[in-house]
Amino acid sequence: MTENISALNSTSNPTHPCPFCTLPDERVIAHSPLALAVRDGFPVSPGHTLIIPRRHVGSFFDTRSDERSDLLALLERAKAQLISEFQPDGFNIGINDGAAAGQMVAHLHIHLIPRYLGDQSDPRGGVRWILPEKACYWDG
């Protein structure tokens, strides 16, 4: 990639720089005009990928329509790349939007998590397990 990511994002705090605004170019596995794709630094499965807007924005709901379109197009490209490289059996797609939702980096990022048959004994409920007491609604 020829563009320096940190130069594109001048809004990061110099004392606590945003890790997504200061990504080294070699971490980027795919990019588009308004978004980047990188492998998660702490993957929950092989191929776990993050789709990140280039502009420093904390919430999905604060993105512009052109950014949302670009993020979703890059999400689709990243999915195709994961299918080719890792052959997953399914995907979880998630956004932790706000501290109450578990967002730890205040720069929007979409998790694209490849899932593999047998990676969990019972994957039913998927993202519902963020609140375990409400996840297993089919037994109650």
C-alpha positions in Angstrom: 0.0 0.0 0.0 1.5 3.3 -1.0 -0.4 5.5 1.5 0.8 6.0 5.1 -2.2 5.2 7.3 -1.3 7.5 10.1 -1.0 10.4 7.6 -4.6 9.8 6.6 -5.8 10.0 10.1 -4.6 13.2 11.8 -7.2 13.1 14.6 -5.4 10.7 16.8 -4.3 11.9 20.3 -0.4 12.1 20.3 -0.3 11.0 24.0 -2.6 8.0 23.5 -2.6 7.4 19.7 -5.5 5.4 18.3 -4.1 2.0 17.4 -6.2 1.9 14.2 -5.1 5.4 13.1 -1.4 4.4 13.5 -1.5 1.0 11.8 1.7 0.2 9.9 1.1 -0.4 6.2 2.3 -4.0 6.4 -0.7 -4.9 8.6 -3.2 -3.9 5.9 -4.4 -7.0 3.9 -7.0 -5.1 1.8 -8.1 -1.5 1.3 -10.5 0.7 -0.4 -10.8 4.5 -0.7 -12.5 4.8 2.7 -11.6 1.6 4.6 -8.9 -0.9 5.6 -8.9 -4.6 6.4 -6.5 -6.1 8.8 -6.2 -9.3 10.7 -7.2 -9.0 14.3 -4.2 -8.8 16.7 -6.0 -11.1 19.1 -8.0 -13.4 16.8 -10.7 -15.6 18.1 -10.5 -17.9 15.1 -8.1 -18.3 12.2 -8.6 -15.4 9.8 -10.4 -13.1 12.2 -10.4 -9.8 10.3 -11.3 -6.2 11.1 -12.8 -3.7 8.7 -11.9 -0.2 9.8 -12.9 3.2 8.3 -9.9 5.3 7.4 -11.5 8.3 9.1 -11.3 8.3 12.9 -14.9 7.7 13.9 -16.1 5.9 17.0 -19.5 4.7 16.1 -21.1 3.0 13.1 -23.9 5.4 13.5 -21.6 8.4 13.0 -20.3 7.2 9.6 -21.4 8.9 6.4 -23.3 6.9 3.8 -20.3 6.7 1.5 -18.2 5.3 4.4 -20.9 2.7 5.2 -21.1 1.6 1.6 -17.3 1.4 1.4 -17.1 -0.6 4.7 -19.7 -3.1 3.5 -18.0 -3.5 0.1 -14.7 -4.2 1.8 -16.4 -6.6 4.2 -17.6 -8.6 1.2 -14.1 -8.6 -0.4 -12.6 -9.7 3.0 -15.2 -12.5 3.2 -14.2 -13.7 -0.3 -10.5 -13.6 0.7 -11.2 -15.6 3.8 -13.2 -18.3 1.9 -10.2 -18.6 -0.5 -7.6 -18.7 2.2 -9.2 -20.5 5.2 -12.4 -22.2 3.8 -14.6 -21.4 6.9 -18.0 -22.9 7.3 -19.7 -19.7 8.4 -19.1 -16.2 9.8 -20.0 -14.0 12.7 -20.1 -10.3 11.9 -20.1 -7.9 14.8 -19.6 -4.3 16.0 -19.1 -3.3 19.6 -20.6 0.2 19.5 -20.0 2.1 22.7 -18.4 1.2 26.1 -21.6 -0.5 27.3 -21.4 -2.8 24.2 -17.8 -3.7 25.0 -16.0 -1.4 22.6 -12.4 -1.1 23.8 -10.9 0.9 20.9 -12.8 4.1 20.2 -12.5 3.8 16.5 -15.2 1.9 14.7 -14.2 -1.6 13.6 -16.3 -4.4 12.2 -15.3 -7.9 13.3 -15.5 -10.6 10.5 -15.0 -13.8 12.4 -14.7 -17.0 10.4 -16.4 -20.0 12.0 -15.6 -23.6 11.5 -17.7 -26.7 12.1 -16.7 -28.1 15.5 -15.1 -24.9 16.8 -17.8 -24.9 19.4 -19.8 -27.9 20.6 -23.1 -26.0 20.1 -22.8 -22.7 18.1 -26.5 -22.0 18.2 -27.3 -18.5 19.3 -24.0 -17.0 17.9 -23.7 -13.4 19.0 -26.6 -13.8 21.5 -24.0 -15.3 23.9 -22.8 -11.8 24.8 -25.6 -12.1 27.4 -25.3 -15.8 28.3 -28.5 -15.9 30.5 -30.5 -14.8 27.4 -28.7 -16.8 24.7 -30.3 -20.2 24.9 -33.9 -19.1 24.3 -34.8 -22.4 22.5 -34.6 -24.4 25.8 -36.9 -22.2 27.7 
